[in-house]
Amino acid sequence: MITVPPVSARALRSAAVALGAALITALAPSAASAAVGNLAEAKADNGARVVAETMVDERTVDLSIWSPATKRNANVRLLLPADWASNPARTYPALYMLHGANERADYRSWTEFTDVESFLDDKPVLTVLPSDGSSGFYTKEWNYGRKHGVDYETFHTQELPQILERAYRSTTTRAVAGISIGGYGAMAYAARHPGLFAAAASYSGLLHLRYSSTWMVVSTIRVRANRDFFSLWGAPWWQGRIWRSVNPYDLAEKLRGTELYVSSGSGRPGPFEKPDDLNILGNPIEEWSWNNSRVFAKRLNELKIPVTTDFYRDGTHTWPYWERQFIRSWPVLAKGLGLDG
């Protein structure tokens, strides 16, 4: 969801990073322009390939990837481990962090609105922040049954992992976490591609697409992005089979063996709200996620599938809560990645 973060030290830090990158380029252009990945190998089986690599700072690199699945250049930000340059033979597990819908910062969201870089600074993990477009919904669009629907699911689960393994020293050990529809994406990917992600975390996600009138939330998100709602998965009352095939609730059994974390607030103002915040009277989107996520967690419990939950009573659909929940979920993600929690 679109959020407007308060002016903070993070904004100043981002400006300092940009200035530092400019100084690096000016003082050491050959080092600044050196490729981070093995560009000759930065290709997937279907022809997806890295077409541009941009150093943001010494530990942050942006990729532009030609993706046959999405039929466009798709962006990805990588946060490199601390010993990336000093240990060039080392490989790393990959943590995929997914953004929400209609997010102006897109793939940069986690680094623009949180301080995940500081938290991950000493973690031996390759952090992957991929774009899902304005409202890609982490899926292959049904497109009315015609071919060539936009397919971010294949980009995220096939093209990108192959490129990262071949050119950016990623292992095949992965975890995935996301906010809002990115939380949906995390659980849907883990369920639809068993074994691809060893751990999955959802923060304020929509995890039961057929719960109550959740389809109306999906419709609103698509309309706000000027996207056709019905091209996504069809109408839930006519294309129910498609909706069930992408619904984490219906796919819950396939999550057995995956480390799981689910959290949401109730939508009521919490500790991060200020008197002038728009959310001071509450947040209906988070309230919807609260009910939706709890129904999903109940289904996991019925199936006796272990899940760590954190349903905090006060909290809205905003980044400060998601940053906190990411940190709280780290032991679950770290276990899936084979790291110390």
C-alpha positions as CSV (number, residue, x, y, z in Angstrom):
1,M,0.0,0.0,0.0
2,I,1.1,3.5,-0.6
3,T,2.6,5.1,2.6
4,V,4.3,8.4,3.2
5,P,7.1,7.9,5.8
6,P,8.0,10.7,8.2
7,V,11.2,12.6,7.6
8,S,13.8,10.8,9.6
9,A,17.4,9.9,10.0
10,R,16.8,7.3,7.3
11,A,16.2,10.0,4.7
12,L,19.4,11.8,5.7
13,R,21.2,8.4,5.5
14,S,19.9,7.8,2.0
15,A,21.2,11.2,1.0
16,A,24.5,10.5,2.5
17,V,24.6,7.1,0.7
18,A,23.9,8.9,-2.7
19,L,26.7,11.4,-2.0
20,G,29.1,8.7,-1.0
21,A,28.3,6.8,-4.2
22,A,29.0,9.9,-6.2
23,L,32.3,10.4,-4.5
24,I,33.3,6.8,-5.1
25,T,32.6,7.2,-8.8
26,A,34.6,10.5,-8.9
27,L,37.5,9.2,-7.0
28,A,37.7,5.6,-8.2
29,P,35.7,5.2,-11.4
30,S,37.2,1.9,-12.4
31,A,36.2,0.3,-9.1
32,A,32.8,1.9,-9.1
33,S,32.1,0.6,-12.6
34,A,33.3,-2.9,-12.0
35,A,30.5,-5.5,-12.3
36,V,29.4,-7.1,-9.1
37,G,28.0,-10.2,-10.7
38,N,29.4,-12.4,-13.4
39,L,27.4,-10.8,-16.2
40,A,28.4,-13.4,-18.8
41,E,26.5,-15.9,-16.7
42,A,23.6,-13.6,-15.6
43,K,21.0,-15.4,-17.7
44,A,18.1,-17.7,-17.0
45,D,17.0,-20.7,-19.1
46,N,14.3,-18.8,-20.9
47,G,16.5,-15.9,-21.9
48,A,15.9,-13.6,-19.0
49,R,19.1,-11.6,-18.5
50,V,20.7,-8.7,-16.6
51,V,20.8,-5.7,-19.0
52,A,22.1,-3.2,-16.5
53,E,23.8,-3.2,-13.1
54,T,24.0,0.0,-11.0
55,M,26.0,0.5,-7.9
56,V,24.0,2.5,-5.3
57,D,26.8,2.1,-2.7
58,E,29.4,-0.4,-1.9
59,R,26.9,-2.9,-0.5
60,T,23.8,-2.1,-2.6
61,V,23.4,-2.9,-6.3
62,D,20.3,-2.4,-8.6
63,L,19.7,-4.8,-11.4
64,S,17.6,-4.3,-14.5
65,I,16.6,-7.7,-15.9
66,W,15.0,-8.3,-19.2
67,S,12.2,-10.7,-18.2
68,P,10.3,-12.7,-20.9
69,A,7.8,-13.6,-18.2
70,T,6.8,-10.0,-17.5
71,K,7.7,-8.8,-21.0
72,R,9.6,-5.8,-19.7
73,N,12.8,-4.8,-17.8
74,A,12.1,-5.7,-14.2
75,N,14.1,-4.1,-11.4
76,V,15.8,-5.8,-8.4
77,R,17.8,-4.4,-5.6
78,L,20.5,-6.6,-3.9
79,L,21.9,-5.9,-0.5
80,L,25.3,-7.6,-0.4
81,P,26.8,-9.3,2.7
82,A,29.6,-7.5,4.6
83,D,32.3,-9.9,3.3
84,W,31.1,-9.9,-0.3
85,A,34.2,-8.2,-1.7
86,S,36.8,-9.7,0.7
87,N,35.5,-13.3,0.3
88,P,34.8,-13.7,-3.5
89,A,34.5,-17.4,-3.4
90,R,31.8,-17.5,-0.8
91,T,28.2,-18.2,-1.6
92,Y,25.2,-17.1,0.4
93,P,21.6,-18.1,1.1
94,A,19.1,-15.6,-0.3
95,L,16.4,-13.7,1.5
96,Y,13.6,-12.3,-0.8
97,M,11.7,-9.3,0.7
98,L,8.5,-8.4,-1.2
99,H,6.8,-5.0,-1.3
100,G,3.2,-4.0,-1.3
101,A,0.8,-2.8,-4.0
102,N,0.8,0.6,-5.6
103,E,4.0,1.4,-3.8
104,R,5.7,4.5,-5.3
105,A,9.2,3.2,-4.1
106,D,8.5,-0.2,-5.7
107,Y,11.5,-2.5,-5.2
108,R,13.3,0.1,-3.2
109,S,10.6,0.2,-0.5
110,W,12.3,-1.8,2.2
111,T,15.4,0.3,2.0
112,E,13.5,3.6,1.7
113,F,11.0,3.1,4.5
114,T,12.9,0.9,7.0
115,D,16.5,0.4,8.2
116,V,16.8,-3.3,7.2
117,E,20.3,-2.6,6.0
118,S,21.5,-2.0,9.6
119,F,19.7,-5.1,10.9
120,L,21.1,-7.3,8.1
121,D,24.6,-5.7,8.2
122,D,26.2,-8.6,10.0
123,K,24.1,-11.4,8.5
124,P,25.7,-13.7,5.9
125,V,22.8,-13.5,3.5
126,L,22.1,-12.1,0.1
127,T,19.0,-9.9,0.4
128,V,16.9,-9.7,-2.7
129,L,14.3,-6.9,-3.2
130,P,12.4,-7.6,-6.4
131,S,9.8,-5.5,-8.2
132,D,6.2,-6.7,-8.5
133,G,5.2,-3.6,-10.6
134,S,2.3,-1.5,-9.3
135,S,-0.1,-4.3,-8.8
136,G,1.4,-7.5,-10.1
137,F,0.0,-9.5,-7.2
138,Y,2.9,-12.0,-7.3
139,T,1.2,-14.1,-9.8
140,K,0.7,-15.0,-13.5
141,E,-2.3,-13.1,-14.7
142,W,-5.1,-15.2,-16.1
143,N,-5.6,-12.7,-18.9
144,Y,-9.0,-14.1,-19.8
145,G,-7.5,-17.4,-20.7
146,R,-5.3,-15.9,-23.4
147,K,-1.5,-16.4,-23.5
148,H,1.0,-13.7,-22.6
149,G,-0.5,-12.4,-19.3
150,V,2.0,-10.5,-17.2
151,D,3.8,-13.2,-15.1
152,Y,5.7,-11.9,-12.1
153,E,5.4,-15.3,-10.5
154,T,7.7,-16.9,-13.1
155,F,10.1,-13.9,-12.8
156,H,10.4,-14.3,-9.0
157,T,10.4,-18.1,-8.8
158,Q,12.4,-19.1,-11.9
159,E,14.1,-16.4,-13.8
160,L,15.5,-14.4,-10.8
161,P,16.7,-17.4,-8.8
162,Q,18.6,-18.9,-11.8
163,I,20.3,-15.5,-12.4
164,L,21.3,-15.1,-8.8
165,E,22.6,-18.6,-8.5
166,R,24.7,-18.4,-11.7
167,A,26.0,-14.8,-11.4
168,Y,25.5,-13.4,-7.9
169,R,26.7,-16.3,-5.6
170,S,23.3,-17.3,-4.3
171,T,22.8,-20.8,-3.0
172,T,19.6,-22.7,-3.4
173,T,18.6,-22.0,0.2
174,R,16.0,-19.3,0.3
175,A,13.5,-17.6,2.5
176,V,10.8,-15.1,1.6
177,A,9.0,-12.3,3.5
178,G,6.6,-9.6,2.5
179,I,4.2,-6.9,3.6
180,S,0.6,-6.5,2.5
181,I,0.2,-8.2,-0.9
182,G,3.8,-9.1,-0.6
183,G,2.8,-11.1,2.5
184,Y,0.3,-12.9,0.2
185,G,3.1,-13.4,-2.3
186,A,5.4,-14.9,0.3
187,M,2.9,-17.5,1.4
188,A,1.6,-18.2,-2.1
189,Y,5.1,-18.7,-3.5
190,A,6.0,-21.1,-0.7
191,A,2.8,-23.1,-1.2
192,R,2.8,-23.1,-5.0
193,H,6.5,-24.0,-5.2
194,P,7.2,-26.4,-2.3
195,G,10.8,-26.5,-1.4
196,L,11.7,-23.3,-3.2
197,F,11.6,-21.3,0.1
198,A,12.6,-22.9,3.4
199,A,10.8,-20.2,5.3
200,A,8.0,-17.7,4.7
201,A,6.8,-14.7,6.6
202,S,3.7,-12.5,6.1
203,Y,3.3,-9.1,7.7
204,S,-0.3,-7.8,7.3
205,G,-0.9,-10.1,4.3
206,L,-4.1,-11.3,2.6
207,L,-3.8,-15.0,3.1
208,H,-7.3,-16.2,2.4
209,L,-8.5,-14.7,-0.9
210,R,-12.0,-16.3,-0.6
211,Y,-12.6,-15.1,2.9
212,S,-15.7,-12.9,3.2
213,S,-15.4,-10.1,0.6
214,T,-11.6,-10.2,0.2
215,W,-12.1,-10.1,-3.5
216,M,-13.3,-6.5,-3.1
217,V,-10.0,-5.6,-1.5
218,V,-8.2,-7.2,-4.4
219,S,-10.4,-5.3,-6.8
220,T,-9.8,-2.0,-5.1
221,I,-6.0,-2.5,-5.3
222,R,-6.2,-3.3,-9.0
223,V,-8.4,-0.3,-9.8
224,R,-6.1,2.1,-8.0
225,A,-3.3,0.9,-10.2
226,N,-5.5,1.3,-13.3
227,R,-5.4,-2.5,-13.9
228,D,-8.2,-4.8,-14.9
229,F,-9.4,-6.7,-11.9
230,F,-10.9,-9.6,-13.9
231,S,-7.7,-10.1,-15.9
232,L,-5.9,-11.2,-12.7
233,W,-7.7,-14.4,-11.8
234,G,-11.1,-13.9,-13.3
235,A,-14.3,-13.5,-11.3
236,P,-14.2,-15.5,-8.0
237,W,-17.8,-16.7,-8.6
238,W,-17.0,-17.9,-12.1
239,Q,-13.3,-18.8,-12.0
240,G,-13.3,-20.2,-8.5
241,R,-10.9,-22.9,-9.5
242,I,-8.3,-20.3,-10.4
243,W,-8.8,-18.4,-7.1
244,R,-8.4,-21.6,-5.1
245,S,-5.2,-22.5,-7.0
246,V,-3.5,-19.3,-5.9
247,N,-5.1,-19.0,-2.4
248,P,-2.7,-19.7,0.5
249,Y,-5.6,-20.9,2.7
250,D,-6.6,-23.5,0.1
251,L,-2.9,-24.5,-0.4
252,A,-2.1,-24.6,3.3
253,E,-1.2,-28.3,3.3
254,K,1.6,-27.6,0.8
255,L,3.3,-25.4,3.5
256,R,4.0,-28.4,5.7
257,G,7.8,-28.5,6.4
258,T,8.2,-24.7,5.7
259,E,9.2,-22.4,8.6
260,L,6.2,-20.0,8.9
261,Y,5.6,-16.6,10.5
262,V,2.3,-14.7,10.3
263,S,1.5,-11.3,11.9
264,S,-0.9,-8.5,11.7
265,G,-2.3,-5.6,13.7
266,S,-5.9,-5.0,14.4
267,G,-6.0,-1.6,12.6
268,R,-6.4,0.4,15.8
269,P,-3.8,3.2,16.4
270,G,-0.7,1.8,18.2
271,P,2.7,3.0,19.5
272,F,3.9,4.3,16.2
273,E,1.0,6.7,15.5
274,K,1.2,10.4,16.2
275,P,-1.7,12.8,16.8
276,D,-1.5,14.2,13.2
277,D,-1.3,10.8,11.5
278,L,-4.1,9.9,9.1
279,N,-4.3,6.5,10.9
280,I,-5.1,8.0,14.3
281,L,-8.7,6.9,13.9
282,G,-7.8,3.4,12.8
283,N,-7.0,1.6,9.6
284,P,-9.6,-0.6,7.8
285,I,-7.1,-2.3,5.6
286,E,-5.1,-3.6,8.6
287,E,-8.4,-4.7,10.2
288,W,-9.1,-6.8,7.1
289,S,-5.6,-8.3,7.2
290,W,-6.1,-9.1,11.0
291,N,-9.2,-11.1,10.3
292,N,-7.8,-12.7,7.1
293,S,-4.5,-13.7,8.7
294,R,-6.1,-15.2,11.8
295,V,-8.4,-17.4,9.7
296,F,-5.3,-18.6,7.8
297,A,-3.4,-19.3,11.0
298,K,-6.4,-21.2,12.3
299,R,-6.3,-23.4,9.2
300,L,-2.6,-24.2,9.7
301,N,-3.4,-25.1,13.3
302,E,-6.2,-27.4,12.1
303,L,-3.7,-29.1,9.9
304,K,-1.2,-29.3,12.7
305,I,1.3,-27.3,10.6
306,P,3.6,-25.3,13.0
307,V,3.4,-21.5,12.6
308,T,4.7,-18.6,14.7
309,T,2.1,-15.9,15.0
310,D,2.1,-12.4,16.3
311,F,-1.3,-10.8,16.3
312,Y,-0.7,-7.5,18.1
313,R,-3.8,-5.7,19.2
314,D,-2.8,-2.1,18.3
315,G,-1.1,-1.4,15.0
316,T,-1.9,-0.1,11.5
317,H,-1.0,-0.9,7.9
318,T,2.3,1.1,8.0
319,W,6.0,0.6,7.7
320,P,7.1,1.0,11.3
321,Y,5.1,-2.1,12.3
322,W,6.4,-4.1,9.4
323,E,10.0,-3.2,10.2
324,R,9.3,-4.4,13.8
325,Q,7.7,-7.6,12.6
326,F,10.5,-8.4,10.3
327,I,13.0,-8.2,13.2
328,R,10.7,-10.3,15.3
329,S,10.4,-12.9,12.5
330,W,14.1,-13.1,12.0
331,P,14.6,-16.3,14.1
332,V,12.0,-18.1,11.9
333,L,13.6,-16.8,8.7
334,A,17.1,-17.5,9.9
335,K,16.2,-21.1,10.7
336,G,15.1,-21.6,7.2
337,L,18.2,-20.0,5.9
338,G,20.4,-22.2,8.0
339,L,21.7,-19.2,10.0
340,D,21.9,-18.3,13.7
341,G,18.8,-16.6,14.9
